[in-house]
Amino acid sequence: ALQARRQWHDAHPSSFIRVIVLPRISASAENQTPLLERGWCVFELFLASYCTRLLYQRGPGNEVIEQTVSQAMDPARLYDVAKLFNSVRFTGNADVSRDVIRMIREHFDAMPAAPEDAVGFARYCEEAGLAWILVATIRDLATRPGPFPRRQELPHGAYILSSPPASCRKFVVSHGLESEVHPSPGGGKMRQLAHALYAAGALDTDVVFFDFMSNTQEAKIGAAGKAAPEYFRYNGAQAPLAGRTVAERRAFDYAMWDMGRLYSFRECC
């Protein structure tokens, strides 16, 4: 039975599966044990909390659900594994809680930390469909006037798609936005970035993550009340711009959800 449960629980840590939390118990139910006291339910929430997003109802009338999920996700509660699983009830024999604790520790011991997880990093880049901009492209854009292009308007050959090779340096940029529709309408950020890359000794074949160019964008530029003739002039784009496709939206959502990998992986600067 434990082996069968192990196989079933393999689904909960998958980042491609959303776990829906339904904590309400019918007044007519024979088992009135609250969700957070049920061993297997707590185990499933525990696994999901580390690997995926939880879906649950919010807003007026759902305060109990919000409180339950908040309590389930409390870091202090998740941190002490032995205390957590010794305080809940499992169906089965008395050794189940010890088996569960051992199973969790085995899984966690086998998980590499994010800074060392090259396989997880490559998978993230692939599923997010990231465009890693070549340093040569950054330097070329820095010499041009006007706003630089969105991901959708980047020419082929300007970037490496998905996971870049380990042999090149990977630079991840954190920056503010100068306007709602473009991070740097005058192109100044690209010149600053080119200068920083030169100071870091970057090669033309090294790559850069820059959100506006690495992830697909919505069609805000040129929308009603947001005319931007310079963007179309300097990037060879035609109005109206296209927004994200369904597939691009899915990839973008995934990119946002696990973006911490970019800032924690040891190969990224």
PANURO-14352 format. One record per residue (C-alpha): x, y, z. Coordinates in steps of 0.1 Angstrom, whole numbers, plus 5000, padded with zeros to 4 digits. Layout:
<sites>
XYZ
...
</sites>
This chain:
<sites>
500050005000
502850245008
504450174974
501150254957
500950584976
504550664967
503650634930
500550844935
502451114953
505051134925
502451364908
502451624935
506051754931
505551794893
505752164882
503352084854
500551974877
498452224898
497352094931
493752214940
493152244978
489552154989
489652175027
485852205034
484351895049
480651815046
478651815078
477351475068
480751325063
481651035085
485251155089
485351505104
489051525109
490351865096
492451865065
495651975083
495351685108
495051425080
498451265075
498251195037
496651525029
499451705048
502051495030
500551594996
500451965005
504051935019
505351794986
503352044965
504452344985
508052294975
507452224938
504352384924
501552634929
498452564949
495052654936
492252744960
489252974964
489753324978
487653624987
484453665008
483053345021
486353155016
488253285047
488552935062
490152805030
492553095029
493453045065
493952675060
496352725030
498252995048
498752765078
499752475055
502352695038
503852845070
507652805067
507952735104
505452445100
507252305070
510752325084
510352075112
509451765093
509451525122
507351745144
504851805115
504251435106
504251315142
501451555150
499051425123
496951115118
497750855091
495450575080
497450255082
499850105107
501650295134
504850295114
503450505086
504650845099
508150715103
508050575067
506850905054
509551105072
512150865059
510750895023
510851275025
514351285037
515451045010
513851264983
515351584998
518851425000
518651334963
517651694953
520651914943
520452264957
519352524930
522852674926
524252324916
521152194898
522352214861
519651974850
516852174866
518352494852
518452354817
514852224820
513652564832
515252744803
513652494779
510152504793
510252884797
511552924761
514153184772
516053374746
519653434759
520853744741
524353724726
526653994740
527454074704
523754174700
523854384731
526854574717
525254624684
522054754699
524054994722
525355174691
521855234677
519555524686
516055474700
514355184719
515654834715
513254554703
510954314722
511653944721
509253904692
511154164670
514654024677
516253894645
517253534642
520853474652
520653744679
520153494707
520453134719
517052974725
516452764757
519552654776
522952814766
526052594766
528052564798
531152704779
529753064777
529253304806
525653384815
524753734827
521353794843
520254164844
518054314871
516754664862
513854904866
511355024840
511455374827
507955354812
504955124812
505554994777
509354984774
512154954799
514255224782
512555424754
515855624747
517955304747
520155424776
519955094795
521454904765
524455144765
524855094803
524654724799
527154714771
529554924793
529054684822
529754374800
532954534787
534054594822
533354234830
535454114801
532453954784
533053784750
530753834720
529653474723
528653504760
524853554767
522553784786
519153744802
517254074798
513554024805
512154244777
514154064751
514453724767
510753674774
507853734750
505854054756
502354174753
501354424726
501454744747
503654944724
501555144699
498355054717
495655324721
497055624738
500555484737
501955574703
505655504699
506655584663
510355554672
509955194682
508555094648
511055314630
514155164646
513054804649
511454754615
508154654631
504654694617
501654814637
499754664653
502154444672
501054094681
500853994718
501753654732
500253334717
498753074739
501952874739
503953184746
501753284775
502152934790
505952964787
505953314801
503953204832
506352924838
509253164834
507853394860
507053114884
510552964886
512653274878
514653234910
516752984892
518253254870
519553444901
520753144921
522352914895
526152914900
526952964862
524953294861
526553624869
</sites>
